[in-house]
Amino acid sequence: MSVGPSPDDDADFRSAVVTDQANRRWRVRSPLTDEAGIRLASEHGVLSAFTPALRSKLPFLIPTVVGSVDDGGRRTFIYSHLPGRPVPIDELDKLSEAAPTRPQPPSAEPVPPVTTQIGQLLAAIHDLPRAMVMDADLPAYSADQCRTRMLNELDQAATTGRIPPSLLQRWENALEDRTLWRFSTHVVHGDLHEDNLVVDGNRITAVTGWSDVHVGDPALDFAWLIGANDAGFAEAVVAAYARAGSGTPDQHLLRRAHLEAEFALARWLVRGVSRELPEMIADAQNMLRVLEEDVEDYEEELSSEIKPEAEESVEARTEHARTARTRAEAPGEQGDEPQVEPSRREPTWREGSHRSREEPAGS
């Protein structure tokens, strides 16, 4: 038997690929916290809800739980191994140029662009039957409940006293603009990002990380795309998503995705505060300051123009949201505590004239 590494969230899980005596490979995943243990148990329930009929309709593979074992009061799960590897987001756009893992017949259709592949897999996830979520006793939120939940999170973040007031106001403005929150809810993955996409050759072949599935805002599954260097990457995915899905995406989908990408910093800060991890708190605050400066610089530039646009360009919103990723990947002084990239799993907009936020909303 041999053991090799397997990508995972090092702060919450430990995982490895194990090869048995019959040369079969399995993925073993262990939670490091009680919260992570709950998430793994939830994922087990989700994966069990994928019947063979449902799996056959998906344009990708998903893991199968083949067993579990108690490990000090927490359960370690064993999954079927899915061949392939995760690819950084800025390498995904070159995926179609990669060599296939197996020889292809001359009649084989060309591999679609990666934006098409992502759009198709997102459409397949969002078209999953709601009954699957309900039967697994997973959360289901209306559009207004999604907005209310984020408002509550904003209040919680504000109580830390560590978030720049201008960002609190910016996010509150978006949450109070109800036109952004008129959308149809769907089954969402809830933790979608490049580390949960398995690439084999020139195709995305599998999707992992199913612990946060629920009915909610489809924009949540697009937030990770804001980290791409190409500002048009997310738009191309949305276009492919619209072609592949059973319905037309709402016009504010990407604006809420940008909000999710920015607000990930607040969630990361709250996580650091709740876990009492000084390094995580300091890093989150640094990124929040960079984001604040970036937004202020843009607004100053906009105000100096003779004919300013009514709302931020896609490129500008992308640059603001990308700050989180750029700062997270930059080398810096880190402590011994596990470092966690700003949450991509938890769950832009027109700036309006809203009340000044001296206190958390609802106070």
VEXDRENMAR-562386 format. One line per 4 residues: number of its first residue (from 1); their letters; for each residue y, x, z of C-alpha. Coordinates in steps of 0.1 Angstrom, whole numbers. Each point is the difference from the previous one (the first is absolute). Example, Ala and Ser with C-alpha at 12.3 -4.5 7.8 and 13.67 -1.06 7.14 Angstrom:
2
1> AS> -45 123 78  34 14 -7
***
This chain:
363
1> MSVG> 0 0 0  35 12 -8  35 -11 9  32 2 -20
5> PSPD> 36 -12 6  13 -34 -10  37 -10 -4  12 -23 28
9> DDAD> 29 -7 24  -5 29 24  19 -17 28  -23 -30 1
13> FRSA> -33 10 -15  -24 28 -6  -22 -2 -30  -25 21 -19
17> VVTD> -24 -2 -30  -36 5 11  -28 10 -23  -35 -10 12
21> QANR> -33 16 -8  -5 -22 -30  33 14 -14  17 -34 5
25> RWRV> 37 1 11  15 -22 27  35 -3 14  2 0 38
29> RSPL> 32 -13 17  8 1 37  31 -15 18  21 22 23
33> TDEA> 18 -28 17  -9 -35 12  24 -14 -26  -17 19 -28
37> GIRL> -33 -13 13  12 -35 -4  12 7 -35  -34 14 -10
41> ASEH> -17 -31 14  24 -21 -20  -8 20 -31  -37 -6 6
45> GVLS> 7 -37 0  21 2 -32  -26 20 -19  -28 -24 11
49> AFTP> 21 -29 -15  -2 16 -34  -30 -17 -14  -19 15 -30
53> ALRS> 17 -26 -22  35 10 12  -8 37 -4  -12 -5 -36
57> KLPF> 34 -14 -10  20 29 13  11 28 -24  -8 26 27
61> LIPT> -27 7 27  4 -5 37  -20 15 28  -30 -16 17
65> VVGS> -6 4 37  -37 11 4  0 4 37  18 8 32
69> VDDG> -6 18 33  17 -2 34  19 32 8  14 0 35
73> GRRT> 10 -37 -1  13 2 -35  -20 -7 -31  -5 26 -28
77> FIYS> -7 -16 -34  -21 14 -28  10 -10 -36  -15 5 -34
81> HLPG> 17 30 -16  23 -6 -30  2 30 -22  35 13 -8
85> RPVP> 31 10 18  35 -11 8  28 13 -22  36 6 11
89> IDEL> 23 -27 -14  20 23 -22  -33 12 -16  -11 -35 -7
93> DKLS> 21 -4 -31  -19 29 -16  -33 -18 7  -5 -13 -36
97> EAAP> 1 36 -13  -28 12 23  -34 6 -14  -26 -28 7
101> TRPQ> -28 9 24  -26 -11 -25  -2 3 -38  15 -30 -17
105> PPSA> -14 -16 -33  23 0 -30  3 -37 3  13 1 36
109> EPVP> 34 -16 5  28 23 10  6 4 37  31 -22 9
113> PVTT> 30 16 15  -2 4 38  28 -25 5  -22 -26 -19
117> QIGQ> -30 9 22  21 -4 32  15 -33 -13  -34 -13 -8
121> LLAA> -15 9 34  29 -15 18  -3 -32 -20  -37 -2 8
125> IHDL> 7 5 38  27 -26 0  -22 -25 -19  -27 2 26
129> PRAM> -8 -35 15  18 -8 32  -32 -15 13  -13 36 4
133> VMDA> 28 8 24  -2 -32 19  -38 2 3  3 35 14
137> DLPA> 26 -14 26  27 24 -13  37 -7 2  18 -22 -25
141> YSAD> 39 -1 -1  24 -21 -20  30 16 -17  23 -10 29
145> QCRT> -25 13 25  0 33 -18  38 1 3  -1 -10 37
149> RMLN> -26 26 8  22 28 -15  30 -14 19  -20 3 32
153> ELDQ> -9 35 -9  36 8 -7  9 -12 35  -27 22 15
157> AATT> 13 30 -20  36 -7 11  -10 0 37  -10 37 -4
161> GRIP> 37 9 -4  -10 27 -25  7 -17 -34  34 4 -17
165> PSLL> 19 -32 3  8 0 -38  -37 -1 -8  -6 -28 25
169> QRWE> 28 -19 -17  -14 8 -35  -34 -13 9  13 -30 18
173> NALE> 21 -9 -31  -32 1 -21  -19 -21 25  28 -26 3
177> DRTL> 2 -3 -38  -24 -29 -4  -1 2 -38  -21 31 4
181> WRFS> -26 -19 20  -9 -27 -24  -34 11 -13  -36 -11 -2
185> THVV> -22 17 25  -33 16 -11  -30 18 15  14 36 4
189> HGDL> -18 33 7  26 8 27  -6 38 0  2 10 -36
193> HEDN> 11 35 -9  -13 29 -21  -23 12 28  -19 -33 -2
197> LVVD> -5 3 -38  -31 19 -11  4 18 -33  -30 12 -20
201> GNRI> 10 19 -32  27 -20 -17  -5 -34 17  7 -16 33
205> TAVT> -35 -11 9  1 -12 36  23 -13 27  -5 7 37
209> GWSD> 18 -7 33  -6 -37 3  9 -4 37  34 -18 -5
213> VHVG> -9 -27 -24  18 -33 5  19 -27 -19  37 10 -3
217> DPAL> 27 16 -21  -14 16 -31  29 25 1  -17 18 28
221> DFAW> -26 14 -24  28 14 -22  20 18 26  -20 33 -4
225> LIGA> 10 2 -37  36 6 11  -10 35 9  -5 10 -36
229> NDAG> 25 25 -15  2 -22 -31  23 -29 8  -17 -21 -28
233> FAEA> -35 5 14  1 -31 22  16 -21 -27  -27 9 -24
237> VVAA> -27 -10 25  17 -33 6  1 -6 -38  -38 7 -2
241> YARA> -5 -22 31  18 -29 -17  -22 3 -31  -33 2 20
245> GSGT> 6 -26 28  -3 -37 0  37 -6 8  34 14 -6
249> PDQH> 13 24 28  31 -12 17  33 17 -11  6 16 34
253> LLRR> -34 16 3  12 36 -4  31 -5 21  -22 -10 29
257> AHLE> -23 30 -8  30 23 4  9 -17 33  -36 6 12
261> AEFA> 2 36 -10  32 6 19  -11 -20 30  -31 21 3
265> LARW> 22 26 18  9 -25 27  -37 -9 4  -9 37 3
269> LVRG> 27 5 26  -12 -30 20  -36 14 -2  12 34 13
273> VSRE> 19 -16 28  -30 -22 10  -23 30 0  25 22 17
277> LPEM> -3 27 -27  33 20 0  -7 18 -32  -6 -32 -19
281> IADA> 31 -16 15  22 30 -10  -14 1 -35  5 -37 -5
285> QNML> 36 3 13  7 29 -24  -13 -21 -29  21 -29 10
289> RVLE> 31 22 1  -7 13 -35  -5 -36 -12  33 -10 16
293> EDVE> 18 28 -17  -16 -8 -33  11 -36 2  35 9 11
297> DYEE> 4 25 -29  -11 -26 -25  24 -27 14  29 25 -1
301> ELSS> -8 8 -36  -2 -36 -8  33 -9 16  18 27 -20
305> EIKP> -11 -14 -33  25 -23 -19  -26 -26 -7  -28 2 26
309> EAEE> -32 -19 -5  -7 -29 22  -32 14 13  -17 33 2
313> SVEA> -18 13 -31  -38 4 2  5 38 -1  23 -1 30
317> RTEH> -23 -22 20  -29 22 -9  19 31 11  8 -15 34
321> ARTA> -36 -11 6  -15 33 -13  19 19 28  -27 -8 24
325> RTRA> -27 15 -21  20 31 -9  8 7 36  -35 -7 12
329> EAPG> -15 26 -25  26 27 7  -11 28 23  16 1 34
333> EQGD> -6 8 36  -29 -22 12  -16 -3 34  -37 -1 8
337> EPQV> -1 -38 -1  -16 -15 -31  27 -7 -26  -1 -34 -17
341> EPSR> 18 -7 -32  22 -31 2  -22 -30 0  -7 -13 -35
345> REPT> -22 -29 13  22 -20 21  16 -23 -18  122 8 -84
349> WREG> 21 -24 3  36 -11 -5  24 10 27  17 -30 15
353> SHRS> 26 -8 25  -19 -6 33  9 2 36  5 34 16
357> REEP> -31 12 19  11 14 33  -31 -15 17  -35 -7 -13
361> AGS> -2 -32 -20  -8 -30 21  18 14 30
***
